[in-house]
Amino acid sequence: MGKSKKAKHNRSFQNPYPKPYHPQPSKPKPKPKTPLQQQPHQQKSQQAPTVPFEPTDRILLVGEGDFSFAHALYTSHNCCSLLATCHDSATQLAKKYPQSTTYIQELEAAAREDEDVDVKVLYGVDATKLGRGGAGGGGKEVRKGGFERVVFNFPHVGGLTKDVNRQVRCNQELLVNFFKAAIPLLAPAGAIIVTIFEGDPYSLWNIRDLARHVGLKVGRSFKFQAEAYPGYKHARTLGNVEGGGGWKGEERDARTYIFERKDEDATQAQSMNKRRKNESDDSGDDD
């Protein structure tokens, strides 16, 4: 008799003693985060932009490009005491920034129509020669000083060279000479405001150190937000990009620095301001 074959196990065999079923507790749905629990970048985007200007401020704008910033200060922030200047002549400005003509015409029209609006536009003003006699100083309007704010947005010497180190030095010299020229023009509690792009090569300028060496300190700094100035467009030093282009400086990260005089320099700056005012009364208008 042959050996019987072992029966194969039936794979469909059910265990008569199954393990007891323990249902898993469902996970509670996460509660929506409160504003205090939002991520830092979410909080930051909800903060209102910082605008360091008051309607009562007497403001000197240096190095204006197409005058869209000056126009925004007047139309959106009710700043009615503006002396807006640019380095270019009127002819050069219109050629580099054709849109500037409209902004300037509207600013000058506002000043003509309302005696409470003191808005003036000056051409050919050198940021490093503010208040001096002769060409580039801005004449009597600049020299009399008393500004609560002296503003230089995105200072730059232009493409003088492709050598990065040399370009950095040129821009540092521009800033130092601007600071020296602007300090005597400040009102007793006035401040100098400079906005530059973040990152290299701008970080190499060491703007805080430059200011400290000429008797200034950083009162505060904050992110520059172009949307706080409706209609403002960043203007390149060399002029508009042909065909419009895709370069938009107002979309780049930038930082605004508010520089104040050090305590030990305040008295000296006020006396210099008074001396310059006396000189302007004697010399007359050199425009």
LOMIPA-340997 format. One line per 5 residues: their letters; for each residue z, y negated, x negated of N, C-alpha, C. Coordinates in steps of 0.05 Angstrom, whole numbers. Each point is the difference from the previous one (the first is absolute). Example, Ala and Ser with C-alpha at 12.3 -4.5 7.8 and 13.67 -1.06 7.14 Angstrom:
2
as> 156/114/-264/0/-24/18/0/-24/-18  -14/-21/7/1/-24/-16/14/-22/15
//
This chain:
287
mgksk> 0/24/-17/0/-24/17/0/-24/-18  -18/-18/7/-2/-25/-17/22/-19/6  5/-18/-20/20/-21/2/-9/-21/21  19/-8/16/-6/-21/20/0/-28/-14  -19/-15/9/-2/-28/-11/21/-18/12
kakhn> 11/-17/-16/19/-20/10/-13/-20/18  13/-5/22/-12/-20/18/2/-28/-12  -22/-14/5/0/-27/-10/17/-18/18  13/-20/-12/16/-19/15/-17/-17/18  8/-2/24/-14/-18/19/7/-29/-6
rsfqn> -19/-17/-8/5/-28/-7/8/-17/24  -6/12/24/8/-15/24/28/6/9  14/15/-16/28/8/7/17/-24/2  16/-2/22/18/-22/4/28/8/-6  14/-17/-15/28/5/-6/16/-2/25
pypkp> 14/23/8/16/-1/25/24/-18/-2  7/-9/-24/23/-18/-3/-8/-25/-15  -15/-17/14/-10/-24/-13/23/-19/-7  -5/-18/-20/20/-20/-7/3/-20/22  24/-9/4/4/-19/22/-14/-26/-6
yhpqp> -11/-14/20/-15/-24/-3/18/-24/1  -1/-16/-21/16/-25/-1/-19/-24/-2  -5/-13/22/-19/-23/-1/9/-21/-19  -19/-12/-16/7/-22/-19/3/-26/16  21/-15/-7/3/-26/14/-23/-19/-7
skpkp> -10/-13/19/-22/-19/-5/10/-24/-15  -17/-10/-18/8/-23/-16/-1/-26/16  20/-16/-2/0/-25/16/-22/-19/-11  -13/-14/19/-21/-18/-8/12/-24/-15  -12/-8/-22/11/-23/-15/0/-25/17
kpktp> 22/-15/-2/2/-25/14/-17/-21/-14  -12/-18/16/-16/-22/-13/18/-17/-18  -11/-8/-23/16/-16/-18/4/-28/10  24/-10/-4/6/-27/6/-12/-18/-21  -3/-26/5/-11/-18/-21/15/1/-26
lqqqp> 26/5/0/15/1/-25/-5/26/-15  -12/20/14/-5/25/-14/-29/2/-9  -16/-21/5/-28/1/-8/-2/0/-30  -22/10/-10/-4/0/-29/-2/-29/-10  6/-4/-26/-1/-28/-11/-26/-14/5
hqqks> -23/15/-4/-26/-13/3/-5/-7/29  12/15/19/-3/-6/28/15/-26/7  24/-2/-11/16/-24/5/-14/-24/-11  -11/3/-25/-13/-23/-13/-23/-11/16  -16/18/12/-23/-9/15/7/-15/25
qqapt> 25/4/10/9/-14/24/13/-27/-6  5/-6/-25/12/-25/-7/-20/-23/2  10/-23/10/-18/-23/2/-6/-10/-28  -25/-10/-5/-7/-11/-26/18/-24/-8  5/-3/-25/15/-23/-10/-18/-23/-4
vpfep> 6/-23/12/-16/-24/-3/19/-21/-11  -3/-7/-26/19/-19/-13/-6/-29/4  -9/-8/24/-7/-27/5/13/-9/27  8/-26/0/10/-12/25/-19/-23/7  -2/-6/26/-17/-22/9/6/-27/-13
tdril> 25/-3/-8/8/-26/-12/-5/-2/-30  -8/22/-12/-4/1/-29/-24/-18/-8  4/-14/-22/-23/-14/-13/-11/20/-21  -25/8/3/-11/22/-15/-24/-8/-17  1/8/-25/-23/-4/-18/-12/27/-5
lvgeg> -26/4/8/-14/24/-5/-19/-4/-24  3/18/-19/-16/-2/-25/-19/23/-2  -25/-5/-9/-19/21/-4/-9/13/26  -3/-16/21/-10/11/25/-29/10/-5  -7/22/14/-27/10/-3/-18/-11/22
dfsfa> 0/13/24/-16/-11/21/16/-16/21  25/-6/-6/18/-16/16/7/14/26  -4/27/2/9/14/24/30/3/1  14/0/-23/29/1/0/11/-26/10  -10/-22/-10/9/-26/10/-4/-3/30
halyt> -23/9/9/-7/-1/28/20/16/17  7/24/-11/19/17/15/28/-12/1  9/-13/-22/26/-13/0/1/-21/22  -21/-15/3/0/-21/20/-3/11/29  -19/18/4/-6/9/27/21/20/11
shncc> 10/17/-18/18/22/9/30/-5/-5  6/-18/-19/28/-5/-7/8/-29/3  -18/-16/10/7/-28/7/9/-16/-25  -10/7/-23/7/-15/-24/-19/-25/-1  12/-23/4/-16/-24/4/0/-19/-24
sllat> 14/8/-21/0/-17/-24/-11/17/-23  -26/0/-3/-14/16/-19/-17/-16/-19  2/5/-26/-18/-11/-19/-14/25/-13  -24/6/10/-14/24/-9/-20/-7/-21  1/13/-23/-17/-7/-23/-15/24/-10
chdsa> -22/-5/-13/-15/21/-13/-11/-9/-27  -7/18/-17/-10/-7/-27/-29/-8/1  -15/10/19/-28/-6/2/-6/-28/10  -23/-10/-6/-10/-24/13/-8/6/28  -5/-20/16/-8/5/28/-27/16/1
tqlak> -18/-7/-18/-26/13/-1/3/29/-9  16/5/-21/4/28/-9/14/17/21  19/-12/14/15/14/20/-19/10/23  -16/-19/10/-18/7/22/-20/22/-8  -8/0/-26/-18/21/-10/13/27/-2
kypqs> 25/0/-11/15/25/-4/10/12/26  10/-18/18/12/9/25/-11/-17/23  -23/6/10/-12/-16/22/18/-3/24  17/20/5/18/-1/23/22/-21/-3  4/-10/-25/21/-20/-4/-6/-26/14
ttyiq> -25/-6/4/-8/-25/13/13/-2/28  -1/22/15/11/-1/27/30/-4/0  14/15/-18/29/-3/-1/8/-29/-7  -13/-11/-20/7/-27/-9/-6/-20/22  -23/2/13/-6/-19/21/21/1/23
eleaa> 9/23/7/20/3/21/27/-12/-9  7/4/-25/25/-11/-10/-1/-31/-1  -22/-10/-10/-2/-29/-1/-3/-13/28  -12/14/18/-2/-10/28/28/-2/13  16/21/-6/27/0/11/16/-24/-10
arede> -3/-7/-25/14/-22/-12/-9/-27/12  -26/-2/6/-10/-25/12/9/-3/28  3/22/15/6/-2/28/29/-2/7  17/8/-19/29/0/5/15/-13/-23  13/-22/5/14/-14/-22/23/15/-11
dvdvk> 10/20/14/22/17/-10/-10/22/-19  -26/3/-2/-11/21/-17/-9/-14/-27  14/8/-21/-6/-11/-27/-13/22/-17  -25/5/4/-15/21/-14/-22/-13/-16  0/5/-26/-20/-11/-18/-12/22/-17
vlygv> -25/-3/-8/-14/19/-17/-9/-15/-25  6/12/-23/-8/-12/-26/-16/20/-16  -21/-10/-13/-17/18/-16/5/-7/-30  -8/19/-17/2/-4/-29/28/-2/-11  19/14/12/28/-1/-9/6/24/-17
datkl> 9/-5/-24/7/22/-19/29/7/3  6/26/5/27/9/5/18/-5/-25  -12/-2/-23/16/-4/-24/4/-30/-7  -12/-18/16/2/-29/-6/11/-15/24  14/13/17/10/-13/24/16/-25/-6
grgga> -6/-22/13/16/-24/-3/-7/-17/-24  -18/9/-17/-7/-15/-24/-21/-21/8  -1/-21/-17/-21/-20/4/-27/11/-9  -21/-12/10/-27/9/-7/-10/23/17  -22/11/-9/-13/21/15/17/26/1
ggggk> 0/12/23/14/26/3/28/-2/10  12/-24/-1/28/-2/8/6/-3/29  -21/-7/15/4/-4/29/7/-28/9  3/-18/-19/5/-27/7/27/-5/12  2/-23/14/25/-9/11/11/19/21
evrkg> -17/13/15/10/18/21/16/23/-11  -8/10/-23/15/22/-13/24/-11/-15  -5/-22/-14/19/-11/-19/26/-9/14  -1/-8/25/25/-9/12/19/22/7  -9/25/-1/18/23/2/15/2/26
gferv> 25/11/-2/16/3/23/-7/24/18  -12/21/-12/-9/22/15/22/22/3  3/9/25/19/22/4/-13/27/-9  -26/1/0/-14/24/-8/-25/-8/-17  -2/12/-24/-24/-2/-16/-11/28/-2
vfnfp> -24/5/10/-10/27/5/-25/5/-16  -1/23/-14/-24/9/-15/-4/29/8  -19/5/18/-6/27/9/-21/13/-19  6/23/-10/-18/16/-16/-13/-15/-23  17/-12/-18/-11/-14/-23/-16/19/-18
hvggl> -22/-10/-10/-16/17/-18/-20/-18/-14  -4/5/-26/-19/-16/-16/-28/8/4  -5/22/14/-27/10/3/-7/20/-22  -24/9/0/-8/20/-20/-8/-12/-26  19/-10/-15/-6/-13/-26/-8/21/-21
tkdvn> 11/23/2/-5/21/-20/6/27/11  -12/21/-12/5/27/8/23/12/-15  10/-14/-19/24/9/-16/25/-4/18  12/22/8/23/-1/18/23/-17/-12  7/4/-25/22/-14/-12/-5/-30/-1
rqvrc> -24/-8/-6/-7/-28/-1/1/-12/28  -10/15/19/0/-10/28/29/-3/10  17/18/-8/28/-3/8/12/-25/-12  -5/-5/-26/11/-24/-13/-10/-25/13  -25/-1/7/-12/-24/13/14/-5/27
nqell> 5/21/15/13/-4/26/29/-8/-3  13/11/-21/27/-8/-6/2/-30/-7  -19/-9/-16/-1/-29/-7/-4/-17/24  -17/9/18/-5/-14/25/26/-4/16  15/22/3/24/-1/16/21/-17/-13
vnffk> 4/3/-26/21/-16/-14/-6/-30/2  -25/-8/-4/-7/-28/2/1/-10/28  -6/17/20/3/-8/28/30/-4/6  17/18/-8/29/-3/5/10/-27/-12  -8/-5/-24/10/-25/-13/-10/-25/15
aaipl> -24/1/10/-11/-23/14/12/-3/28  8/23/12/9/-1/28/29/-7/3  17/7/-20/29/-4/2/7/-30/6  -12/-19/-14/8/-28/6/-9/-10/27  -17/14/14/-11/-8/26/17/10/23
lapag> 20/16/-6/16/12/21/21/-19/12  5/3/26/22/-14/13/26/13/-11  23/-13/4/25/11/-11/5/29/6  -7/9/24/4/28/8/-26/15/1  -21/-10/-14/-26/12/2/-3/25/-16
aiivt> -22/14/5/-6/26/-13/-29/3/-6  -6/16/-20/-28/6/-8/-5/28/11  -23/3/13/-7/26/12/-26/10/-12  1/24/-11/-24/12/-13/-3/28/12  -25/7/7/-6/26/10/-21/13/-18
ifegd> 5/24/-9/-19/15/-17/-3/28/10  -21/14/-8/-3/28/7/20/17/-15  6/23/11/18/19/-13/-16/19/-17  13/13/-19/-13/19/-18/-13/-13/-23  -11/17/-18/-14/-11/-24/-27/-12/8
pyslw> -9/-21/-14/13/-12/-24/20/-21/7  4/-5/26/17/-23/8/30/4/-8  9/25/0/27/5/-8/4/-6/-30  -22/0/-15/2/-6/-29/5/-30/-4  -4/-16/20/5/-29/-3/29/-6/-4
nirdl> 18/18/10/29/-5/-2/8/-27/11  -8/-5/25/4/-26/12/29/-9/1  18/19/4/29/-8/0/9/-11/-26  -9/12/-22/8/-9/-27/-13/-27/-6  -25/-4/8/-13/-25/-4/15/-23/13
arhvg> 8/5/25/15/-20/15/27/-6/-13  14/20/-9/26/-3/-11/-1/-18/-25  -21/4/-16/-3/-15/-25/-4/-30/4  -9/-8/24/-4/-29/6/21/-11/18  22/14/4/22/-10/16/1/6/29
lkvgr> -15/22/7/0/8/28/13/28/3  8/6/24/11/26/7/-13/10/26  -1/26/4/-11/11/25/22/-1/21  -5/-16/21/19/-1/22/-2/25/17  -25/8/4/-6/25/15/-29/6/-3
sfkfq> -7/25/6/-28/8/1/-4/19/23  -24/2/10/-6/17/23/-29/6/1  -7/20/16/-28/8/3/-15/-22/15  -23/-7/-11/-18/-19/13/-16/15/22  1/-11/24/-14/12/22/-20/-20/12
aeayp> -25/5/-5/-21/-19/7/-1/-5/30  8/20/16/-1/-3/29/19/-21/10  19/-9/-16/18/-21/8/-14/-27/1  -25/-1/-11/-15/-25/-1/-27/5/13  -1/-1/27/-25/7/14/-24/-17/-10
gykha> -22/15/-5/-24/-13/-10/-2/-1/-30  22/6/-14/0/-2/-29/-17/23/-12  -16/-6/-19/-16/20/-16/3/-7/-29  5/21/-16/3/-4/-29/-27/-9/-11  1/-21/-16/-24/-10/-13/0/6/-30
rtlgn> -21/13/-9/-2/6/-29/-4/-25/-16  10/0/-24/-2/-24/-18/-30/-7/-5  -17/21/-1/-28/-4/-7/-17/-6/25  12/1/24/-15/-6/24/-3/25/18  -14/-4/22/-4/22/19/-16/22/-13
veggg> 5/25/10/-16/23/-9/-27/-2/15  -22/2/-15/-26/-2/12/-4/23/21  -10/-8/23/-5/20/21/26/9/15  22/-14/-6/25/8/13/16/19/-16  -12/24/-7/13/20/-16/24/12/14
gwkge> 12/20/-13/23/14/12/26/-8/-11  0/-19/-19/25/-8/-14/16/-19/18  24/6/7/17/-17/17/27/-2/-13  4/-22/-14/25/-4/-15/25/-1/18  -4/-9/25/23/-2/18/11/28/8
erdar> -15/21/-6/9/27/7/14/13/-24  0/-12/-23/14/11/-23/29/-7/0  16/17/-13/29/-6/-2/4/-24/-17  16/-18/9/6/-25/-14/29/-8/4  11/-16/-18/28/-8/2/3/-30/-4
tyife> 17/-12/17/5/-28/-2/27/-5/-13  1/-18/-20/24/-7/-14/8/-29/6  25/-4/7/10/-27/4/18/-7/-23  -10/-20/-16/14/-8/-24/16/-26/6  25/1/-9/18/-23/2/8/-10/-27
rkded> 7/-25/-2/10/-11/-25/27/11/-6  5/6/-26/27/8/-8/18/-24/3  26/5/6/19/-21/5/1/-22/-22  -2/10/-25/2/-19/-22/-24/-18/-2  -22/8/13/-25/-15/-2/-5/-18/23
atqaq> 16/2/22/-5/-15/24/1/-30/-4  21/-9/-14/4/-29/-4/-23/-11/-17  -7/14/-21/-22/-9/-18/-26/-2/15  -6/20/17/-25/0/15/-1/-24/19  23/-6/13/0/-23/18/-5/-26/-15
smnkr> 12/-3/-23/-5/-25/-15/-29/-2/-10  -12/23/-7/-28/-1/-8/-17/-8/24  7/11/23/-15/-7/25/1/-30/5  24/-12/-3/3/-28/5/-16/-16/-20  0/8/-25/-14/-14/-21/-30/1/6
rknes> -10/23/9/-29/2/5/-8/-18/24  18/-2/20/-5/-17/23/-2/-29/-9  18/-9/-18/-1/-27/-9/-26/-6/-16  -9/21/-16/-24/-3/-15/-24/-3/19  0/16/22/-22/0/19/-2/-27/13
ddsgd> 23/-13/6/0/-26/12/-13/-21/-18  4/4/-26/-10/-20/-20/-30/5/-5  -8/25/-1/-28/6/-9/-20/0/23  9/2/25/-19/0/22/-13/26/4  -21/0/16/-14/25/7/-23/5/-20
dd> 2/24/-13/-21/7/-20/-20/20/10  -3/3/26/-18/20/10/-28/-4/-10
//
